[in-house]
Amino acid sequence: MRYIQAASKKKTIQRMVEPITKEIWWSMILHGISGGLIPVLSVFSMEWITSRILKSNVEIGEVIKIIALVSLGGFCLEIIKTQTERRTYNKINLIRMNFLKKLMHKTMTMDLKYYENPEFADEMESCIIAVQSNTNGIEGIYHMVYLLGAKLLGAILLAIILARINFWIVVVIFLSVLFTFWTLTKISDARYQRKEELNQAERRNFGYGHLTTDFSYGKDIRIYNFQDRFLQSYENEIQNLEGIYRDLFLIERRFSLLSILGLVFADLFAYYILTTNGMLTFQVSEFVMYLTATSIFSLMMNEITEDFANVHREFAYCKDTIGFLDMNFITDESDKSYAPGTPISVEFEHVSFKYPNSKKYVFEDLSFKIEPSEKLALVGVNGAGKTTIVKLLTGLYRPTSGRILINDIDYTQFSIEDLHELFGVVFQDIEPLAVTIKENVAASSKDIDGKRVEMALRQVGLWDKISQYEKGIDQMLLKIINEDGAVLSGGENQKLMIARALYRKGTQMMIMDEPTAALDALAEEKIYREFDQIMQGKTSLFISHRLASTLFCDRILLLDGGKVLEEGTHDELLNYDGLYAHMFKTQGKYYQEVEKNEKQASVESI
């Protein structure tokens, strides 16, 4: 099954021509004329200079004058050609960057089910290839087509000159060029046909390389001696990639040999015609001119052939990119808005769900309801489907069957933007962005309310830490972009994410997916004690396998095997003496032991 369908040739050409401005078109014309005249000037200059030198009464001054005029003319043409190319280069680069910006926006807004799909990721690699560098894909084609104008004009003018000798010289060289183009397209087509296999192999190689250079994995790799394991797996992936490259090389070698034979034959034929006919009918200066024209024409035709073959190769990836940009990867297209300001209720009504390409259901026929302003705890062992419920509730995935209702309205009727505005979410996997602290909290770079940022940071107990930085909330985070970026601990990052959820004005429901997993027991207890004040009457959903969050919740649902196994208040479930009671008592012993050890350590330190 293919997820991304390549655009048609016509559509791709149309989309690539649209951004070209009049300035670029005029620059291309001027560059083509100046660049096309340079080789012609070189050919005629050889005849002019040679004819003067071979005169019996040669005048050195006249020869020098011709050389000076030719050099001046060539210099002027080269200046025009070079300057137009330089002035246009950045404009072409900007076109590629705009395509890249569109691709990034598409990637960040498409449904999560595509983003998390490895098969889709392999197809996406082809789209990325077209926008990732100056020499390939979209920008590569712009540059090659820009330069082709000069080469084509020069080749046409030289062909007219050579046709005066023998028209077959032009025909044979042209046929050899077509043959060469055919061989080069066979090579590029073979590579394109294996693009997904190649993309997958390169992605896996990059993945292993990333794991070994990411400092966050450094401790585990060293302490548990993962070096050999990683290197062995990396070696296997390298061998797999080498196998693909080897197959492509064999194809390239076979067709390249045919291409070389065709070019050699054409050159030999051209020089044969020139020497057998030209030596008898031309003067020496004319023979030199035609010999130079033949050499330059053959060289230019080879360059044109390679350029067209490269355009053909890169155009295939451009079709993928344009096809991706034109496709819809957003399931929800509803434009119904939600009026904020009222507490919301949420109901799962006979919901079943399985991930794409999976036959196993995470849960089937799941039903429960969260009342307005209610604080609900969703607990269970790892793998019970708790985080999947968050993904469904926030619209990142859609139920396989069943409905999710918000205030008794099917949530598919709301626009995805309004749906996301309703929720302040802290996910289990936390990762701050490499931007300022205030931008991390506000999730924006515009219209940030500094006072609200400070209030949110104070509510989660992170303000004392942030206020110590010289730049305060303007301090950059992480070192991947800024060397002076601050790196917060795991617990501090979780507090930062909670502050982000609290900052949003339109939030009507707080969703905490393991919000205190990286906090110690005391910090966890403090956060939960303050949640009543933090939530300010909002509907709340707490998801955790650690049961400290359940004590202040109005109701608890225990998930097991994709179903609601137990439901009630904390006291009710303890009295029921089921799985929840067993889990709570087991964890209670652990917390009591931790508290005992901490108190003992405190006494010993005194």
C-alpha positions as CSV (number, residue, x, y, z in Angstrom):
1,M,0.0,0.0,0.0
2,R,1.4,3.4,-1.0
3,Y,0.4,6.4,1.0
4,I,2.0,9.1,-1.2
5,Q,1.0,9.3,-4.8
6,A,3.3,11.1,-7.2
7,A,1.9,14.1,-9.0
8,S,1.6,14.1,-12.8
9,K,4.3,15.6,-15.0
10,K,2.1,18.4,-16.0
11,K,1.1,19.2,-12.4
12,T,4.6,19.1,-11.2
13,I,5.9,21.4,-14.0
14,Q,3.1,23.8,-13.3
15,R,3.8,24.0,-9.6
16,M,7.5,24.5,-10.2
17,V,7.0,27.2,-12.8
18,E,4.5,29.2,-10.7
19,P,7.1,30.7,-8.3
20,I,9.5,31.8,-11.0
21,T,9.4,35.6,-11.2
22,K,9.8,37.9,-14.2
23,E,13.2,38.9,-12.9
24,I,14.3,35.3,-12.9
25,W,12.9,34.8,-16.5
26,W,14.8,37.8,-17.8
27,S,17.9,36.8,-16.0
28,M,17.7,33.3,-17.6
29,I,17.3,34.9,-21.1
30,L,20.3,37.2,-20.5
31,H,22.4,34.4,-19.1
32,G,21.5,32.1,-22.0
33,I,22.4,34.6,-24.7
34,S,25.7,35.7,-23.1
35,G,26.7,32.1,-22.2
36,G,25.6,30.8,-25.6
37,L,27.8,33.3,-27.5
38,I,31.0,32.5,-25.5
39,P,31.8,29.1,-27.2
40,V,30.9,30.6,-30.7
41,L,33.3,33.5,-30.0
42,S,36.0,31.0,-29.0
43,V,35.5,29.1,-32.3
44,F,35.6,32.1,-34.6
45,S,38.5,33.6,-32.6
46,M,40.6,30.5,-33.5
47,E,40.0,31.1,-37.2
48,W,40.7,34.9,-37.0
49,I,43.9,34.5,-35.0
50,T,45.2,31.5,-37.0
51,S,44.6,33.2,-40.4
52,R,46.5,36.3,-39.3
53,I,49.4,34.3,-37.9
54,L,49.8,32.2,-41.1
55,K,50.0,35.2,-43.4
56,S,53.5,35.6,-45.0
57,N,53.6,39.2,-43.9
58,V,52.1,38.7,-40.5
59,E,51.6,41.9,-38.5
60,I,52.1,41.2,-34.7
61,G,50.1,44.4,-33.9
62,E,47.1,43.2,-35.8
63,V,47.2,39.8,-34.1
64,I,47.5,41.4,-30.7
65,K,44.6,43.7,-31.5
66,I,42.4,40.7,-32.5
67,I,43.4,38.8,-29.3
68,A,42.6,41.9,-27.2
69,L,39.2,42.4,-28.9
70,V,38.3,38.8,-28.5
71,S,39.4,38.7,-24.9
72,L,37.5,41.9,-24.2
73,G,34.3,40.5,-25.8
74,G,34.7,37.2,-24.0
75,F,35.3,39.0,-20.7
76,C,32.2,41.1,-21.1
77,L,30.1,38.1,-22.0
78,E,31.5,36.2,-19.0
79,I,30.8,39.1,-16.7
80,I,27.2,39.2,-17.8
81,K,26.8,35.5,-17.5
82,T,28.4,35.2,-14.1
83,Q,26.7,38.2,-12.5
84,T,23.2,37.2,-13.7
85,E,23.8,33.7,-12.3
86,R,25.0,35.0,-9.0
87,R,22.2,37.4,-8.6
88,T,19.6,34.7,-9.3
89,Y,21.2,31.9,-7.2
90,N,19.8,33.2,-3.9
91,K,16.3,33.8,-5.4
92,I,16.2,30.2,-6.6
93,N,17.4,29.0,-3.2
94,L,14.5,31.0,-1.6
95,I,12.0,29.1,-3.9
96,R,13.3,25.8,-2.5
97,M,13.1,27.1,1.0
98,N,9.5,28.0,0.5
99,F,8.8,24.5,-0.8
100,L,10.6,23.1,2.3
101,K,8.5,25.4,4.5
102,K,5.3,24.0,3.0
103,L,6.5,20.4,3.4
104,M,7.4,21.1,7.1
105,H,4.0,22.6,7.7
106,K,2.3,19.6,6.0
107,T,4.4,17.2,8.1
108,M,3.6,19.0,11.4
109,T,-0.2,19.2,10.7
110,M,-0.9,15.8,9.2
111,D,-2.6,13.1,11.3
112,L,-0.4,11.5,13.8
113,K,-1.2,8.0,12.4
114,Y,0.9,8.9,9.4
115,Y,3.7,10.5,11.4
116,E,4.2,7.4,13.5
117,N,4.0,5.0,10.6
118,P,7.5,3.7,9.5
119,E,6.3,2.8,6.0
120,F,5.0,6.3,5.5
121,A,8.3,7.6,6.8
122,D,10.2,5.7,4.1
123,E,8.0,7.2,1.4
124,M,8.5,10.7,3.0
125,E,12.2,10.4,2.5
126,S,11.8,10.7,-1.3
127,C,9.8,14.0,-0.7
128,I,12.5,15.3,1.6
129,I,15.2,14.5,-1.0
130,A,13.7,17.0,-3.4
131,V,14.1,20.0,-0.9
132,Q,17.0,19.1,1.3
133,S,20.0,20.6,-0.8
134,N,21.0,23.2,-3.3
135,T,22.2,20.6,-5.9
136,N,19.4,18.1,-5.9
137,G,15.6,18.0,-6.3
138,I,13.7,21.2,-6.9
139,E,16.6,23.7,-6.6
140,G,18.9,21.4,-8.5
141,I,16.4,21.4,-11.4
142,Y,16.1,25.2,-11.3
143,H,19.9,25.6,-11.5
144,M,20.3,23.0,-14.2
145,V,17.5,24.4,-16.4
146,Y,18.9,27.9,-15.8
147,L,22.3,26.9,-17.1
148,L,20.8,24.8,-19.9
149,G,19.7,27.9,-21.8
150,A,23.3,29.0,-22.5
151,K,24.4,25.4,-23.4
152,L,21.5,24.9,-25.8
153,L,22.0,28.2,-27.6
154,G,25.7,27.5,-27.9
155,A,25.1,24.0,-29.2
156,I,22.6,25.2,-31.8
157,L,24.9,27.9,-33.1
158,L,27.8,25.4,-33.3
159,A,25.6,22.9,-35.0
160,I,24.8,25.5,-37.7
161,I,28.5,26.0,-38.2
162,L,29.3,22.3,-38.4
163,A,26.4,21.6,-40.8
164,R,28.3,23.7,-43.4
165,I,30.9,20.9,-43.5
166,N,28.7,17.8,-43.3
167,F,25.2,17.6,-41.9
168,W,25.9,14.0,-40.8
169,I,28.4,15.2,-38.2
170,V,25.5,16.9,-36.3
171,V,23.1,14.0,-36.9
172,V,25.5,11.3,-35.6
173,I,26.6,13.4,-32.5
174,F,22.9,14.1,-31.8
175,L,22.0,10.4,-32.1
176,S,24.8,9.4,-29.7
177,V,23.5,12.0,-27.3
178,L,20.0,10.5,-27.4
179,F,21.6,7.1,-26.8
180,T,23.6,8.4,-23.9
181,F,20.4,10.1,-22.4
182,W,18.6,6.7,-22.7
183,T,21.4,4.9,-20.8
184,L,21.5,7.6,-18.1
185,T,17.7,7.5,-17.6
186,K,17.9,3.7,-17.2
187,I,20.4,4.2,-14.4
188,S,18.3,6.9,-12.6
189,D,15.1,4.9,-13.1
190,A,16.7,1.8,-11.5
191,R,17.7,3.9,-8.5
192,Y,14.3,5.4,-8.2
193,Q,12.6,2.0,-8.4
194,R,14.5,1.0,-5.3
195,K,14.1,4.3,-3.5
196,E,12.0,3.0,-0.7
197,E,14.3,0.1,0.0
198,L,17.2,2.5,-0.1
199,N,15.5,5.1,2.1
200,Q,14.7,2.4,4.7
201,A,18.3,1.2,4.8
202,E,19.7,4.7,5.0
203,R,17.1,5.6,7.7
204,R,18.2,2.6,9.8
205,N,21.8,3.5,9.3
206,F,21.2,7.0,10.4
207,G,19.2,5.7,13.4
208,Y,22.1,3.7,14.7
209,G,24.5,6.5,14.1
210,H,22.2,8.9,16.0
211,L,21.9,6.5,19.0
212,T,25.7,6.3,19.4
213,T,26.2,10.1,19.2
214,D,23.2,11.2,21.3
215,F,24.5,12.1,24.8
216,S,21.3,11.0,26.5
217,Y,22.1,7.4,25.7
218,G,25.8,7.7,26.7
219,K,25.5,6.4,30.3
220,D,23.5,3.3,29.4
221,I,25.8,2.4,26.5
222,R,28.9,2.6,28.7
223,I,27.5,1.1,31.9
224,Y,25.8,-1.9,30.2
225,N,28.5,-2.4,27.5
226,F,26.1,-1.9,24.6
227,Q,29.0,-0.9,22.3
228,D,29.5,-4.3,20.7
229,R,25.7,-4.9,20.3
230,F,25.3,-1.5,18.6
231,L,28.3,-2.0,16.4
232,Q,27.2,-5.5,15.3
233,S,23.8,-4.2,14.4
234,Y,25.3,-1.2,12.6
235,E,27.6,-3.5,10.7
236,N,24.6,-5.6,9.5
237,E,22.8,-2.4,8.3
238,I,26.0,-1.2,6.5
239,Q,26.2,-4.6,4.7
240,N,22.6,-4.3,3.7
241,L,23.1,-0.8,2.4
242,E,26.3,-1.9,0.6
243,G,24.3,-4.7,-1.1
244,I,21.8,-2.2,-2.5
245,Y,24.6,0.1,-3.7
246,R,26.4,-2.8,-5.3
247,D,23.3,-3.8,-7.3
248,L,22.9,-0.2,-8.4
249,F,26.6,0.0,-9.3
250,L,26.4,-3.0,-11.6
251,I,23.5,-1.5,-13.5
252,E,25.3,1.8,-13.7
253,R,28.5,0.2,-14.9
254,R,26.7,-1.7,-17.7
255,F,24.8,1.3,-19.1
256,S,27.8,3.7,-18.6
257,L,29.9,1.4,-20.8
258,L,27.3,1.6,-23.5
259,S,27.2,5.3,-23.2
260,I,30.9,5.7,-23.5
261,L,31.0,3.5,-26.6
262,G,28.3,5.7,-28.2
263,L,30.2,8.9,-27.5
264,V,33.5,7.5,-28.7
265,F,31.9,6.4,-32.0
266,A,30.3,9.8,-32.5
267,D,33.6,11.7,-31.9
268,L,35.6,9.3,-34.2
269,F,33.0,9.7,-36.9
270,A,33.1,13.5,-36.6
271,Y,36.9,13.7,-36.7
272,Y,37.0,11.3,-39.6
273,I,34.6,13.4,-41.7
274,L,36.5,16.5,-40.7
275,T,40.0,15.2,-41.6
276,T,39.0,13.4,-44.9
277,N,37.0,16.3,-46.3
278,G,38.3,19.3,-44.5
279,M,42.0,18.8,-45.3
280,L,41.2,19.0,-49.0
281,T,38.8,21.9,-49.1
282,F,39.6,24.1,-46.1
283,Q,42.4,26.5,-45.4
284,V,44.3,25.8,-42.2
285,S,42.6,28.5,-40.3
286,E,39.2,27.1,-41.3
287,F,40.2,23.6,-40.4
288,V,41.3,24.8,-37.0
289,M,38.0,26.6,-36.5
290,Y,35.9,23.5,-37.5
291,L,38.1,21.2,-35.4
292,T,37.6,23.5,-32.4
293,A,33.8,23.7,-33.1
294,T,33.6,19.9,-33.3
295,S,35.4,19.4,-30.0
296,I,33.3,22.1,-28.2
297,F,30.1,20.9,-29.7
298,S,30.7,17.3,-28.7
299,L,31.6,18.4,-25.2
300,M,28.6,20.7,-24.9
301,M,26.2,18.0,-26.1
302,N,27.6,15.6,-23.5
303,E,27.0,18.2,-20.8
304,I,23.5,18.9,-22.1
305,T,22.8,15.1,-22.0
306,E,24.0,14.8,-18.5
307,D,21.9,17.8,-17.4
308,F,18.7,16.4,-19.0
309,A,19.4,13.0,-17.4
310,N,19.9,14.7,-14.0
311,V,16.7,16.7,-14.5
312,H,14.9,13.5,-15.3
313,R,16.3,11.8,-12.2
314,E,15.5,14.7,-9.8
315,F,12.1,15.3,-11.4
316,A,10.9,11.9,-10.2
317,Y,11.5,13.0,-6.6
318,C,9.9,16.4,-7.3
319,K,6.7,14.6,-8.4
320,D,6.7,12.8,-5.0
321,T,7.1,16.2,-3.2
322,I,4.3,17.9,-5.2
323,G,2.1,14.9,-4.8
324,F,2.6,14.9,-1.0
325,L,1.9,18.6,-0.8
326,D,-1.3,18.2,-2.8
327,M,-2.6,15.3,-0.8
328,N,-4.8,15.5,2.2
329,F,-3.5,13.8,5.3
330,I,-5.9,15.4,7.8
331,T,-8.9,13.2,8.5
332,D,-10.9,15.9,10.2
333,E,-12.1,18.8,8.0
334,S,-15.0,20.0,10.2
335,D,-15.3,23.7,10.6
336,K,-17.8,23.7,13.6
337,S,-16.5,25.9,16.3
338,Y,-16.9,25.5,20.1
339,A,-17.8,28.3,22.4
340,P,-15.2,28.4,25.2
341,G,-15.8,29.3,28.8
342,T,-18.0,26.4,29.9
343,P,-16.8,23.2,31.7
344,I,-17.0,20.2,29.4
345,S,-18.1,16.6,29.7
346,V,-16.4,13.8,27.8
347,E,-17.9,10.5,27.0
348,F,-16.4,7.4,25.3
349,E,-19.4,5.6,23.8
350,H,-18.6,1.9,22.8
351,V,-15.2,2.9,21.5
352,S,-12.9,0.3,19.9
353,F,-9.5,1.1,18.5
354,K,-6.5,-0.5,16.9
355,Y,-3.5,1.2,15.4
356,P,-3.0,1.3,11.6
357,N,-1.5,-1.9,10.1
358,S,-2.2,-3.7,13.4
359,K,-4.7,-6.5,13.8
360,K,-4.8,-6.3,17.6
361,Y,-7.3,-4.0,19.3
362,V,-5.9,-1.8,22.1
363,F,-9.5,-1.9,23.6
364,E,-12.9,-2.9,22.4
365,D,-16.3,-1.5,23.3
366,L,-14.9,0.9,25.9
367,S,-17.4,3.2,27.5
368,F,-17.1,5.8,30.3
369,K,-18.0,9.4,31.0
370,I,-16.3,12.3,32.7
371,E,-18.7,14.9,34.0
372,P,-18.1,18.7,33.9
373,S,-15.5,19.8,36.4
374,E,-14.9,16.2,37.5
375,K,-11.4,15.0,38.3
376,L,-11.1,11.5,37.0
377,A,-8.1,9.2,37.5
378,L,-7.4,6.6,34.9
379,V,-5.0,4.0,36.3
380,G,-3.6,0.6,35.2
381,V,-0.5,-1.3,34.5
382,N,1.8,-0.3,31.6
383,G,0.3,-1.2,28.2
384,A,-3.3,-0.9,29.4
385,G,-4.1,1.7,26.8
386,K,-4.1,4.8,29.0
387,T,-2.0,7.0,26.7
388,T,-3.9,5.8,23.6
389,I,-7.1,7.2,25.3
390,V,-5.3,10.6,25.4
391,K,-4.4,10.4,21.7
392,L,-8.0,9.6,20.8
393,L,-9.5,12.2,23.1
394,T,-7.3,15.0,21.6
395,G,-8.0,14.0,18.0
396,L,-4.5,12.7,17.3
397,Y,-6.2,9.4,16.3
398,R,-9.8,8.6,15.5
399,P,-11.7,5.6,17.0
400,T,-11.9,2.5,14.8
401,S,-15.5,2.3,15.8
402,G,-17.7,4.0,18.4
403,R,-18.0,7.7,19.3
404,I,-16.3,10.3,21.5
405,L,-18.7,13.0,22.7
406,I,-17.9,16.4,24.1
407,N,-20.9,18.0,25.8
408,D,-23.0,15.2,24.1
409,I,-21.8,16.3,20.6
410,D,-19.7,14.0,18.5
411,Y,-16.2,15.5,18.6
412,T,-15.7,14.9,14.9
413,Q,-18.0,17.9,14.3
414,F,-15.5,20.2,15.9
415,S,-12.5,21.6,13.9
416,I,-9.2,20.1,15.0
417,E,-8.0,23.6,16.0
418,D,-10.9,24.2,18.4
419,L,-10.6,20.6,19.7
420,H,-7.0,21.2,20.6
421,E,-7.8,24.5,22.2
422,L,-10.0,22.7,24.7
423,F,-7.2,20.6,26.2
424,G,-4.2,21.4,28.2
425,V,-2.1,18.2,27.9
426,V,1.0,17.0,29.6
427,F,2.2,13.9,27.8
428,Q,4.3,11.1,29.3
429,D,7.2,11.6,26.9
430,I,8.4,15.1,27.5
431,E,10.8,17.1,25.4
432,P,11.2,20.9,25.6
433,L,11.9,22.8,22.4
434,A,15.2,24.6,21.6
435,V,13.6,28.0,22.1
436,T,13.2,30.3,25.1
437,I,11.6,29.3,28.3
438,K,8.7,31.7,27.7
439,E,8.2,30.3,24.2
440,N,8.1,26.8,25.6
441,V,5.4,27.8,28.1
442,A,3.4,29.9,25.7
443,A,3.9,27.4,22.8
444,S,4.2,30.5,20.6
445,S,6.7,33.3,19.7
446,K,4.0,36.0,19.4
447,D,1.9,38.0,21.9
448,I,3.4,36.2,25.0
449,D,2.1,37.4,28.3
450,G,5.1,37.4,30.5
451,K,3.1,37.7,33.7
452,R,1.0,34.7,32.9
453,V,4.2,32.8,32.1
454,E,5.6,33.7,35.5
455,M,2.3,32.7,37.2
456,A,2.3,29.3,35.5
457,L,5.9,28.7,36.5
458,R,5.2,29.7,40.1
459,Q,2.2,27.4,40.2
460,V,4.3,24.4,39.3
461,G,7.2,25.4,41.6
462,L,9.7,26.2,38.8
463,W,9.9,30.0,39.2
464,D,12.8,29.9,41.7
465,K,14.9,27.9,39.3
466,I,14.1,30.1,36.2
467,S,14.5,33.4,38.0
468,Q,18.1,32.5,38.8
469,Y,19.0,32.7,35.1
470,E,20.4,36.0,33.9
471,K,17.9,36.2,31.1
472,G,15.0,34.8,33.1
473,I,12.2,33.5,31.0
474,D,14.2,34.6,27.9
475,Q,16.8,32.0,28.6
476,M,17.2,29.5,25.7
477,L,16.8,25.8,26.4
478,L,18.9,22.9,25.1
479,K,22.3,23.1,23.4
480,I,21.5,21.7,20.0
481,I,21.1,25.3,18.6
482,N,22.5,27.6,21.2
483,E,25.7,26.7,23.1
484,D,24.6,28.6,26.1
485,G,21.2,26.9,26.2
486,A,20.0,25.6,29.6
487,V,19.4,21.9,30.2
488,L,16.7,21.2,32.8
489,S,16.4,17.9,34.7
490,G,13.6,15.4,33.9
491,G,11.5,16.6,36.8
492,E,11.9,20.2,35.8
493,N,11.0,19.5,32.2
494,Q,7.8,17.9,33.5
495,K,7.0,20.9,35.5
496,L,7.7,23.1,32.4
497,M,5.2,21.0,30.4
498,I,2.6,21.4,33.2
499,A,3.1,25.2,33.1
500,R,2.5,25.1,29.4
501,A,-0.8,23.4,29.9
502,L,-1.8,25.9,32.6
503,Y,-0.8,28.9,30.4
504,R,-3.5,28.3,27.7
505,K,-6.5,30.6,28.0
506,G,-9.0,28.4,26.2
507,T,-8.3,25.2,28.2
508,Q,-11.5,23.6,29.5
509,M,-10.0,20.2,30.4
510,M,-6.6,19.3,31.8
511,I,-5.1,16.0,30.8
512,M,-2.1,14.7,32.7
513,D,-0.5,11.6,31.3
514,E,2.0,10.5,33.9
515,P,2.7,14.2,34.8
516,T,4.9,13.4,37.7
517,A,6.8,10.3,36.4
518,A,10.2,12.1,36.7
519,L,9.5,13.7,40.1
520,D,10.5,12.3,43.4
521,A,7.8,11.2,45.9
522,L,7.9,14.5,47.9
523,A,7.7,16.7,44.8
524,E,5.0,14.5,43.4
525,E,2.9,14.8,46.6
526,K,3.4,18.6,46.6
527,I,2.3,18.9,43.0
528,Y,-0.9,16.9,43.6
529,R,-1.7,18.8,46.7
530,E,-1.7,22.0,44.7
531,F,-3.6,20.6,41.7
532,D,-7.0,21.6,43.2
533,Q,-5.9,25.2,43.1
534,I,-4.2,24.8,39.8
535,M,-7.2,23.2,38.0
536,Q,-9.5,26.0,39.0
537,G,-12.7,23.9,38.4
538,K,-11.6,22.6,35.0
539,T,-12.6,19.0,34.0
540,S,-9.5,16.9,34.6
541,L,-8.1,13.5,33.6
542,F,-5.2,12.0,35.4
543,I,-3.4,9.0,33.8
544,S,-0.9,7.1,35.9
545,H,0.3,3.8,37.0
546,R,1.5,5.5,40.2
547,L,-1.5,5.9,42.4
548,A,-0.6,9.0,44.3
549,S,-2.8,11.0,41.9
550,T,-5.9,9.1,42.8
551,L,-6.3,10.4,46.4
552,F,-7.6,13.8,45.4
553,C,-9.7,12.6,42.3
554,D,-13.5,12.4,42.4
555,R,-13.5,9.1,40.6
556,I,-11.1,6.3,39.5
557,L,-11.3,4.0,36.5
558,L,-8.9,1.0,36.5
559,L,-8.1,-0.2,33.0
560,D,-6.9,-3.8,32.5
561,G,-6.9,-5.7,29.2
562,G,-8.5,-2.8,27.4
563,K,-11.5,-2.7,29.6
564,V,-12.7,-0.9,32.7
565,L,-12.1,-3.5,35.4
566,E,-13.0,-1.4,38.4
567,E,-14.7,2.0,39.0
568,G,-15.3,4.1,42.1
569,T,-13.8,6.5,44.6
570,H,-10.5,5.8,46.3
571,D,-12.2,4.5,49.5
572,E,-14.8,2.5,47.5
573,L,-12.1,0.7,45.6
574,L,-10.0,0.0,48.7
575,N,-13.1,-1.5,50.3
576,Y,-13.7,-3.6,47.2
577,D,-10.3,-5.1,47.8
578,G,-9.6,-5.8,44.1
579,L,-6.7,-5.1,41.8
580,Y,-6.7,-1.4,42.6
581,A,-6.4,-2.1,46.4
582,H,-3.6,-4.5,45.7
583,M,-1.7,-2.0,43.6
584,F,-2.2,0.8,46.0
585,K,-1.1,-1.2,49.0
586,T,2.0,-2.5,47.2
587,Q,3.0,1.1,46.1
588,G,2.2,2.4,49.6
589,K,4.8,0.1,51.1
590,Y,7.3,1.4,48.6
591,Y,6.5,5.0,49.5
592,Q,6.6,4.3,53.2
593,E,10.1,2.7,52.8
594,V,11.3,5.7,50.7
595,E,10.0,8.1,53.3
596,K,11.6,6.1,56.1
597,N,15.0,6.1,54.4
598,E,14.8,9.8,53.7
599,K,14.0,10.6,57.3
600,Q,16.8,8.3,58.5
601,A,19.2,10.0,56.1
602,S,18.1,13.4,57.3
603,V,18.8,12.4,61.0
604,E,22.2,10.9,60.1
605,S,23.2,14.1,58.4
606,I,22.5,16.1,61.5
